[in-house]
């Protein structure tokens, strides 16, 4: 009786979340799964077409493969880059240097800048003729790079932009670094280990669970990148920055093909799920859990 | 009372209150009575004071003539407003009247997807006649056997040049190029690079401003992307190939599209390199002089003329036109009053006021040939001249296609343009590819919506 009452009260207090989950998460998820098997324009009734949307994706939509490839390249390069930069920054900011709290704040600040603002800012920084980056390069005698106007450079520019937002990962790494027992460093130093060996044989193994966590989150985030390519390049030039989420958006809201876009969205879910499982599997021999 | 009962009663009360609140937020449907207080919601892309000044006095007049009706102006900003309008209408939260900033998208796409309602039911009731509109305007608003909106104005494209840049290059500042060959010759004199090979002044960047409209240069070479009468795409027609080929050559002369776009990218927002002569010539809309140049470059010394044309295309013809359109979304709460409002705004007086204020072209016979129009906007006399030519030869003006698939096909054509500009593909190969993509897309659309696409898009 008492347990029933406790259960009832528990459900009662959790009911706002439960209702919210049912209405705003489960219902849209189930609907989009259903729509992925239908032909559904934004108005009118969806009608069942089975696997046709998926068939079209794999056999009849060139832009699907282009965007998938672009997202794969983007993820493959930006994830290791961002995680490495975040870890290095965290290691530096974990040292006992004067003003490290100020530096921690400075490096985290970009995280709170809205994505749209950041994107517009980078359009100016990457400007071929008047941008700061090309101005700096010209000091070393390097010709201006067409960062955003060349199909060969636009993707590289997008990847560089993501390093602006490593503040989140950096903070998580900082927390992980606090947990590394100091006696391990002392013991290693007594054995004659220098800075690099300390980093390689103590720091990295001890924060390897945090590295795994950040890698998984970065993979998920990289496959969901939408704001920057939408604002900065709109997928161009020549679809060189057409990332998968942008292509899904265009199919849904430019071409009105909600059913097809839902199929693409579920395929993206499978990709991310698969990559996450693969990462966790590959991490077994590499991540050290104390 | 036990604690459990108390909790259940409170919970029950919360549900009842919540349910009442939710139901009160849902739209109510009631029968329309003539003397009810009605609010007509009007969506427009702009909150610009100029637009308010040109339209609102007529709204207030309409309200006086129709006591009980209030018009509520809602500005939905241009950025992605097509998506906002579409999702709002599809969700049943659209307004009574929309004035769109473009014809295609969204009009044919909305019509094909039943997001706007045909206006034919009100023709008899409100004494509307086809003869009010110029024939090419009627063709734009009347397709698939129904009338889908009222074109409020149409825009014509202009060729603008910076006279000071012409003078510096030793060209006659009052003599614009009239042929593509002359344009090329002028471009050679006006394009400059610095010692490191950076572009510092461009004669013309064909894909800048309105030149990015895939129809524009194709029309000036005598081509067309869509055959309105046969309702078929003609993307790889020889004239279109010639136009794209020419654009590729100009891109090369600018040092490549990457260089040219890098040069253009530094001009963000309302900055336009034409103001300082860093681009000497551009194609622009008729609304640019009063709305853009007057505001952002009032001291610019510029000329206005029809765009240059390719051999075989008479000068001053093959002008592409766009338009703003009044439409009534499906689910408009007050359709009769909405139709009355739209028609009220199509009378000579409000049309003239808007077209003179914005330097657009009146779509109605009473507006276009009214002497007040040319008195109000002298440089638009060429639009009147073109219209008279178009009455005898409709091919002179190229309205937007009424294909509901044009947004997608147009984006594929734009990709083809980029492929040629960046030197990745020849014009013929790029357009053959786009034609195939368009035909496949139309075939797919026919399968999925045979009612609409059965006889062609």
Interface residues (C-beta under 8 A of the other chain):
Chain A: X5 X8 X9 X12 X39 X41 X42 X43 X44 X60 X123 X124 X127 X128 X129 X130 X131 X143 X144 X146 X147 X148 X149 X150 X151 X153 X236 X237 X238 X239 X253 X254 X255 X256
Chain B: X4 X7 X11 X83 X86 X87 X89 X90 X109 X113 X114 X115 X196 X197 X198 X257 X258 X259 X260 X261 X262 X263 X264 X265 X266 X268 X330 X407 X408 X411 X415 X418 X419 X422 X424 X440 X448 X449
